[in-house]
Amino acid sequence: ELSAVAEALKAMRTPCTVIATTDSQYVKNGVTQWIHTWKRNGWLTSTKKPVKNIDLWKVLDELNHKHSVNWRWVRGHAGHPENERCDLLARKAIENAPR
């Protein structure tokens, strides 16, 4: 999920105002809340362990500052049309990925 939102933001070549809708509280809370503490603590969690996926979080942090992003969370599999479409596309991509 981190990669997907990062790739979407990378596709915008100039700074944009964006609504990023995700069904992942990990993504939303990570980029809007936790990342500030992680950065202040040298990319360590509250338990003093390295933040997982640090490379993706750093990219997402940079892109979040490049664009004006309004982060929104929606419940997954709850009928949100765009969220359902993304889920379908992700499942199809997994089915068609080389093994």
HELIX and SHEET records of a PDB file:
HELIX    1   1 LEU A    2  LYS A   10  1                                   9    
HELIX    2   2 GLN A   25  ASN A   29  1                                   5    
HELIX    3   3 GLY A   30  TRP A   34  3                                   5    
HELIX    4   4 ILE A   35  ARG A   40  1                                   6    
HELIX    5   5 ILE A   54  LYS A   66  1                                  13    
HELIX    6   6 PRO A   81  ASN A   96  1                                  16    
SHEET    1   A 2 THR A  17  THR A  22  0                                        
SHEET    2   A 2 SER A  68  TRP A  73  1                                        
END                                                                             
